[in-house]
Structures are given as structure tokens and as C-alpha cells.
Amino acid sequence: MNLNPIQLFDTDSSTFTYILVAPGEKEAVIIDPVERHWERDLQHLQRLGLKLRYVFETHAHADHVTSAGRLCELTGAVAAVPGGCGITPAELQLKDGDVIRFGADEEIRVLHTPGHTAGSMSYVWRGNVFTGDTLLIDGCGRTDFQSGSAESLYDSVTSKLFTLPDDTLMWPGHDYKGQAVSTIGWEKRHNARMVNRSRADFVQLMGELKLPKPKLIDVAVPANQNLGLPHSA
């Protein structure tokens, strides 16, 4: 059964944050929270009478600093992160195929979907998939830094994400065009980066993008590898 998450947005980095909770449940999880919005996110949880159980990251972000560490300190939640992203302070280092449970009977299935970064993860919950920067609406994440790989991203999308049911709701980590949600079926038929391209064609396309370096990468990545918390002296 599809059950929509609470979708929140950061205008500076065009980042989506998601709160997941089932009807009648009191435990929630949050995916990809942004440091400048930690108070907003806590207020959402408090208004709904929710206890935060896990804070998930899809990867170590290059364009914003996470509030994962702060939220965990304030709520007692557990940080759940991709095991290949070097986020060493996190208590739960995820690997492909893990199933994380919360609430009475809620499950999040972990998919390792490398390509944007070597450790990138996607999360499947109740007919929804949260794809981080691996698959975007009518696009995909870049592959030219943080051990990115166009070959790996093509394989992650075509062999893992596109094998999910067509009616799976696809919730991206970012959107820059005012969109909010797609489906796996729509992306399989229409995604401008992926459709009717061979693996070699896709690799060539990604290699020719010549995108500028993210402005915050030198600050954001080290901060996010420490869950957004200041490093100890």
C-alpha cells in the first residue's frame, strides 16, 4: 500500500527531507534532514505527537550540511547511514538488503544504489522509494565526484530501481523544476537521462556534462561525515 510521506523542502539547496509515519503510529523516521531546518523538523514531529526513531541519510551530501547529529542528540534517535560513505559516528552502518523496523510493524528496505557516490543508498517503504541523488525526476544525480561512477549509476537505476513495481512512488533527494514526486513506471518510460540509452551512451552523456563544482562541497562533505556536528578538538 502506498502511504505518502511528509515532504519538506530547503530552497537554498533544493533538498527534500522526508518524515515517514504510518497512521496511528507514534514512531517516525526522517530522511536527509538539513541543518538550517532542524527546528522546523522538530516542530513537525512535536505537532504530530511523534517520537523520532531513526535519522536516515542517502549519502554524504555535497550541497548542504545535515542536521542528523543534532536531531539524534535532541531526540535519542539512531543515525542510519550508508556503510560506504565514511560517516563513522553513525551507530547504524547500512548495507544492501538490510531491513530496518520501526513502529508496530513498519519496515524500510535498504538498496545500495551507487553511482552518484560510491556509498549511495535508496530506501523502500510501503510502495515508496526514496532515491536520494541517484534517480531524480526526469534526470539523475551527477557522477563526477565522491567516487561517483556513471557506469555504477546506470546499473543502479536499470537493475535495481527500475525493477521495482511501476506504481512505486519515487521521491527524489532534490528537484530544481518545481516537481515533487514521480513513479518508477513514468521514469522507466520518460526519464530524459536514461530512456533509450545504452550503458555506453549514458556514460558518454554524463562525461560531457562539465558541471561546476558544488560551492559547499569542501565544507559539507567533511561535516556530513561527522553527522553535521562540529569536530572535536
Long-range contacts (C-beta under 8 A, 24 or more apart in sequence): 1-126, 1-127, 2-126, 2-127, 2-128, 2-167, 2-169, 3-126, 3-127, 3-128, 4-128, 4-169, 5-31, 5-125, 5-128, 5-130, 5-171, 6-44, 7-171, 7-180, 7-181, 8-37, 8-40, 8-41, 8-44, 10-34, 10-36, 10-37, 10-64, 12-36, 12-64, 13-63, 13-64, 13-174, 14-174, 14-175, 14-176, 15-61, 15-63, 15-64, 15-173, 15-174, 16-171, 16-172, 16-173, 16-174, 16-175, 16-180, 17-41, 18-130, 18-171, 19-44, 19-45, 19-50, 20-106, 20-108, 20-125, 21-48, 21-50, 21-103, 22-103, 22-104, 22-106, 22-126, 25-50, 25-103, 25-104, 25-106, 26-50, 26-51, 26-103, 27-51, 27-52, 27-53, 27-102, 27-103, 27-106, 28-52, 28-53, 28-102, 28-103, 29-53, 29-54, 29-55, 29-56, 29-80, 29-100, 29-102, 29-108, 30-54, 30-55, 30-56, 30-71, 30-77, 31-56, 31-57, 31-58, 31-123, 31-130, 32-56, 32-57, 32-58, 32-61, 32-66, 32-130, 32-132, 32-173, 33-66, 33-67, 33-68, 33-71, 34-64, 34-65, 34-66, 34-67, 35-64, 35-65, 35-66, 35-67, 35-70, 35-228, 36-64, 36-65, 36-67, 37-67, 38-67, 38-70, 38-71, 38-74, 41-67, 41-71, 42-71, 42-74, 42-75, 45-75, 51-75, 52-76, 52-77, 53-77, 53-78, 53-102, 53-103, 54-78, 54-79, 54-80, 54-92, 54-100, 54-102, 54-108, 55-79, 55-80, 56-80, 56-81, 56-108, 56-123, 56-130, 57-81, 57-82, 57-85, 57-87, 57-90, 57-224, 58-82, 58-120, 58-121, 58-122, 58-123, 58-130, 58-131, 58-132, 58-133, 58-134, 58-173, 59-85, 59-116, 59-117, 59-119, 59-120, 59-121, 59-132, 59-133, 59-146, 60-85, 60-86, 60-87, 60-117, 60-119, 60-146, 60-221, 60-224, 60-225, 61-220, 61-221, 61-224, 62-145, 62-146, 62-214, 62-216, 62-217, 62-220, 62-221, 63-214, 63-215, 63-216, 63-217, 63-220, 64-216, 64-220, 65-216, 65-219, 65-220, 65-223, 65-224, 65-228, 66-223, 66-224, 66-227, 66-228, 67-228, 68-227, 68-228, 69-226, 69-227, 69-228, 69-229, 70-228, 70-229, 72-227, 73-229, 79-227, 81-227, 82-112, 82-119, 82-120, 82-121, 83-119, 84-112, 84-114, 84-118, 84-119, 85-117, 85-118, 85-119, 85-120, 85-225, 86-119, 86-225, 87-224, 87-225, 87-226, 87-227, 88-225, 88-226, 89-226, 89-227, 89-229, 90-227, 94-121, 111-160, 111-161, 112-156, 113-153, 113-156, 113-157, 113-160, 113-161, 114-149, 114-152, 114-153, 114-156, 115-140, 115-141, 115-143, 115-148, 115-149, 115-150, 115-151, 115-152, 115-153, 115-154, 115-155, 115-156, 115-157, 116-140, 116-141, 116-142, 116-143, 116-146, 116-148, 116-153, 117-146, 117-147, 117-148, 118-146, 118-147, 118-148, 118-149, 118-152, 119-147, 120-156, 122-160, 122-161, 124-164, 124-168, 127-165, 127-167, 127-168, 127-169, 128-168, 128-169, 128-170, 128-171, 129-161, 129-164, 129-168, 129-169, 129-170, 129-171, 129-184, 130-171, 130-173, 131-161, 131-170, 131-171, 131-172, 131-173, 132-172, 132-173, 133-172, 133-173, 133-174, 134-161, 135-161, 135-170, 135-172, 135-187, 135-191, 136-172, 136-173, 136-174, 136-175, 137-170, 137-172, 137-175, 137-177, 137-179, 137-181, 137-182, 137-187, 138-177, 138-179, 138-182, 138-187, 138-190, 138-191, 138-192, 138-193, 139-191, 139-192, 139-193, 140-191, 140-193, 140-194, 141-173, 142-206, 142-209, 142-211, 143-206, 144-206, 144-209, 144-211, 145-213, 145-214, 145-217, 146-221, 150-202, 150-203, 150-205, 150-206, 150-207, 151-199, 151-203, 153-202, 153-206, 154-194, 154-199, 154-202, 154-203, 155-199, 157-194, 158-194, 161-187, 162-187, 162-188
